[in-house]
Amino acid sequence: MASFLDKFKTVGKFTALVAVMLFFLTTATVQGRAAAKAVLFIPEIIPDLGVSPISYFSRQPVREYIQFPTRNGGHGLADLYLPAGNHKHPAVVFFMGVVPPDRDEARVVALGEGLARTGMIVLIPWLRTQNENRIITSDISDLVDAFTYLESHPRTKKDQIGMGGICTGAAMAVVAAENRLINQRVSFINSFAGYYDAFDLIGSVVSSTAFYADSTRIWKPDTFTKRISTAHLIDGTYPKDRLILDKVTAKGHWEAKDYASLSDSGKAVLNLISGPNLPEAMSSLRSLNPNTIEVLGQISPSSNISNLRADVFLMHDKHDKMIPSEESRRFAQAAKKNGNKVHLTEFSSFQNVVQVHKNDSEKLNGVGYIKQSWKLFLHMYYIMRLAS
């Protein structure tokens, strides 16, 4: 893999030349322009390629640090990336979720600037979820407000505004897109490695089992995912239960007296964090206290899928250890049943290349790299078509 990428780096100028030729050959039609934009954008999210052909055809975007008003009377913070010039453009709210890199990290800036160079306005909010490393339900409301802010921006095309995100950020963006205040006006959503149902996700995490329809497979979740799931389960318990469960997690084991001291919902949480099998996990999830059940429902796209009107674009790697790819399959199935246009792209060992949910999955050879890049091109092509 490393040697393959090294070859890419050494032919950077040739790659740029090919991009130039492709640009002029294809931009005569809407389809051609979308294809050219997709080709030029891909190197922006594959940093190891070491080339940026899109910079040959576009001026430097404008990055603004903004505040947008929220309905609770406060303000949300965000980075706004604007294409150069004064023309109107399609736009997207893109949320990074619980595991944010630094807002000035190269890959975040490359994402914002790369999309802006293709002619799309990008708003990346930075909310409490990122500051506290856990899902904050009120941030979903702020994402709705971020969308309405983009609608009011003088340079946005009002009928071409979408929402997207990565991981938990993708799921929260979808929930926001289902909100009746904006759902009729959200043009598209793009979910990269997001989950569809928080109950199913936790069931998979605690049982180390991914499932879809009638099939199951062993799935070893990332340590961070397990820690976040445990924290959310314990945070939702009653105060007395929380004290006991915090001690149990600190000790790494529990005794009969701990179990006996818990409420029924506290016992359900203890069962969940003790490594149950999948049926046991799903049973315990039904016994959580009403507050926890309500919160898990609030952060699940599955709860209000009937409200979703946007076209749906889903991306997921089959080797993802933070969220199983089965979550995107469930989402795709439900969205199709709901009548949404759906495009699902499943990668294989490609997440390390684009540096999303990196892990120790098998390395790609040259042929595999090209196949996965082609999938990424097709996915981005459809989005560029929609936003053209």
N, C-alpha and C positions, 0 to 999 in steps of 0.2 A: 504493500500500500504506500509506504513512504517513498519508495523508488518511483512508483507510478506518479505520485504527486510532484516529485522532483522534476520529472520530465515535463509536467505541465508548466512548472515555473520557468524552465529553461526556454520554453517556446512561447513565452508571454506575448512577445511582439507579433509572432505569427498568429496567435489566437486573436489578438486585436485586429489584425488585418482581415482575417476571415470574418470577424464580426462586422467590419466595415462593409465588406462585399455583401454579406447577408442583409445588412440594414438597407442598402440601396436596392437590392434585388426584390425585397419583400414588402417594403412599406407602401407600395402602390395600392394595396387593398386593406380593408379593416382586418381581415384575417392575417394578412402579412404583417401589419403593424403590431398586432397582438403577439405573433410569433417572434418578431424581432425584439419586442420588449421583454418577452419571457427569456429569450436567449441571453440578452444583455444583463438581465437582472440576476440570473442564477449565480454568476461569479461573486456577486455581492454577499451571498449567504453561504458560500463555500470558501472561507478565508484562506485555506491552504493552497488554493489555486494561485494566489499571488498576483492576479491580474484584475483589472477593472475596466473592461472595454466600454462600459456604459458612459464613462467619463469623457470619451471621445465625442459623444453625441449630445451631451447635455451640459448645461451650466450648473455651477454649484448651488444646491438647494439652500434655502434659508431655514435655519433652526432657531425657533423662539421658545424661551421658557415662559410659560403662560400660567394663568390661573383662570379656571372656568367656574361660574357660579353654580351652586348646588341648591336643591330645593329646601335643604335644612337651614339655609341662611349662611352657609359657609362657602368655602372655595376648595376646589380640587386642583392639585398641581399636575402639570403635564408638559411634555415636550411636543412642540408642533413643528413638523417638517413641511415646508412649502416649496413646490417647484418654482424655479426662477421665473420671473416675469409677472404679469398681472392677469393672466387668463384664468378662467374657471376650470376646475378639475374634479374628478371623482375623489372620494375621501374615505378613510377608514379609521375607526377607533381600534387600536391594537393594545391589548392588555397582557403584561408579562406574567402576572400571577404570583404565587407564593414564593417561588424560587427566583428572585430577580437578580440579574447581574447588576453591577453598578450602572447608573443611567448614562455614564460617559464611556462605558466599555465599548471597545471597537465594534463588536458584533451587533450591539444594539444600534449604535450610530449608523453602521453599514446598512442595517435593515431599513431604518427610517430614511436615510439619504438615498438608498437604492430604489425604494418605492417612489420617493419624490422625483427622482430622475426619470422614472418611467411615466411620470405625469399624474401621480396620485398624492393627495394631501394625507399626511399621516399624523394622528394624534396618539401619543403614548402616555397614558396616565400613570402617575406614581402616587399610590394610595396607602391606606393603613395596612392592607393585606401584605404589602411588600415591607413595610416598616416593622411589622410584628411577626412576619413569617408564619402566618396562619390566615385562613379565610375569614374575612370580616364581611358579614352579610350586608351591612350598610353600604359597602363599596359598590355593590350591584346597582344601587340607586344612583351612586355617583357616576357609574358608567352610562346610565341612561342620560344623565345630565351632560356628560361629555359628548354624547351623540347629538343632543339638541344644540350644544354649543357649536359643533361643526355645521349643523344645519343653518345656523345664524351667521356663519362666517361668509363674508362677501365673495370669497373665491371658490366656494364649493358648489358643485352641481347637486342641487337638492335631491334629485331623484336617483343619485348614484353614490349613496353613502352606506358603507357596510361596517361590520364589526368583526374582530378576530382576536386571537390570542394563542398562547402556548400553555399547555398543561392545565393547572387550575384556572389560569387567566382565561383560557379558551372557554371553559365551562361557564365561568362567571359572565363572560361576554355574551354567550348564548342566552343565559337566563335574562340578561338585560335586554337582549333583542326580542325576547318573548313578552316583555312588558307592554301592556296595552297602550301606554303613552306613546310608544314609538314603533310597535311591531309592524304596523302597516307600511311604514316608511323605510325600514331597514332593507336595503337592496340585497345584500349577501352577507354570509358569515364564513370565516375561514378558521377552522379549529385544527391546531397542530398538537397532537398527542393529548387531547382533552378527554375528560370522562363524561359519561351520559347520565349515570345514576350514582349518587353518592353512597347509597346503601349497597349496591352491587360492588362498587369500588372497595369499600371497607371490607365486605365479605371476601373479596379476592385477596386483599392485603393480609388480613389476619389469618386466613386459611392457606395462604401460598398457593392459591388455585385460581387460574383464569378460566372463565366459562362463557360459552355462547350457545344458545339453543340447547341441544342435548349433549354437547361435547364439553369436556373439561381437559385441562392440561396442568401440569406442575408449573408454577410460576413463582420465582423468588423475587419478591419486591425489594426495591432499594431501601437501605437503612433510613434515609431521610423520609421516604414515604411512610414507613412503619412508624417513625417517631411522630410525624404530623398526625397520622390517623389516631394514634394512641392519645396524643394531646387533645385532640378535638373530642374524643369520646369521654375522657376524664373531665375536661372543662365543662361538659354538658351535664355532669351529674350533680346531685344535691351536695351542699357543703360538707355534710358529715361523710358522705361517701367519698368525696374528693380527697379528704384528709387521709382516709384509709388507703385509697388507690394510689395516691402519691407516694406513700410509704412503701407500698408493695412494689411499685416500679423502681423505687430507689434501692430496695433490697434485691430485686430480681427474682423473688419468689414470694409465695403467700402460704399462710397456714389456715387451718380450719377455723380458728377464731376470727381471722380477717373476713373470711367468707360469711360467717354467721352474723357479723356485725353490719353487713351491708343491707341496703334496701333491695327489693326485687330488681329494680333497674340497675342498681350498683352491682349486683351479682351478674347481671347480663353483661355489663362492661368488663368485669373481671374475667368472665368466660371468653369474651372477645379478645382480650389481650393475652390470653393464656394459650394461644395456638390451637383453636378448634378446627375441626374439619369443616368443609363448606356447608353441609346441612345444619350443623350445630351453629355455625356463625350466622346463617340467615335466620335461624330461629331466635337467637339471642338479640339480633337487631330489632326484631319485632317487640322485644320486651324493654327497650330503652325508655327512659322517661319522656313524657310528651314534649318537653322543651327541646330535647336533642332530636327527636323525630321531626319536629317542626323545622329546626335549623337545617337538618340534612335534606329535607324536602325543598327548602328555600334555595339551596345551592345546587339543586339537581335540574339540569335541562329537561329531564324526563317528566317533571311535575307539570309543566305547562307547554308541552310540545305542541298541543293543538293550537296554541297562540302564535306559533312560529310561521312567518310568511316569507322569510328570506330564502334565496337560493343557498344551498348548503355545500360547502367544500370542506372535506375532512382529509387530514393527513396523519398517518400514524406508522411507526416502525414496529414490526412484528417482534422485535427483540427488546422493546421498551421495558425497563424494570421499574419505572415510576408509576405508570398507568398502563394496564394491559390493553393491547390493540383491540381486544374484544369489545371494549367500551365504545370505540368508534364504529364498529360493526353494528352494535345495538342502536347507536344513534342513527346510522344510515338507514337501517331497516325501519325504524320508527318514523323518520322524516319522510321516507318514500310513502309509507302508509298514510302520512298526514297530507300528502300531495305536494311536498316540496321537491324542487329539482335538486338532485343529490349527485355529487361527484366524490367518490371515496378513493384515495390513493394510499395503498399500503406498501411501505418500503421494507427492505430487508438489510439490516446492519448498516443503514445509511445515516443514522442519527449522529454518529461520531463525526461524520464528514461535515454535516451542517451544524454540529456542536449544539445539539438540543438533546437533553437527557443522555449525555455521554455515559457509556459503560464499557465493559470488557467483552462485548460481543465480538464474534468472529470478524476478521479483517476482510475487506473486499479486494478481489483481484481486479485487474484492468477491465475485463469483460463485465464483471458484476458492477463495477463503478459506473461504467457507461450505461448499463441497463437502469440502474437506480437514478442516474442523472436524467435519463429519458423520461422516466416517470415524473420527476420533478418538473421537467420542462412542460409536459402535457398538463400537469396540474396548474402551473402558473399561466400557461397559455389560456386556459378556460377563464381564469380570473381576469387576465388582461383583456380578454374578449368582452367580459361582462362590464368592465370598467372603461371600455373604449367608447 
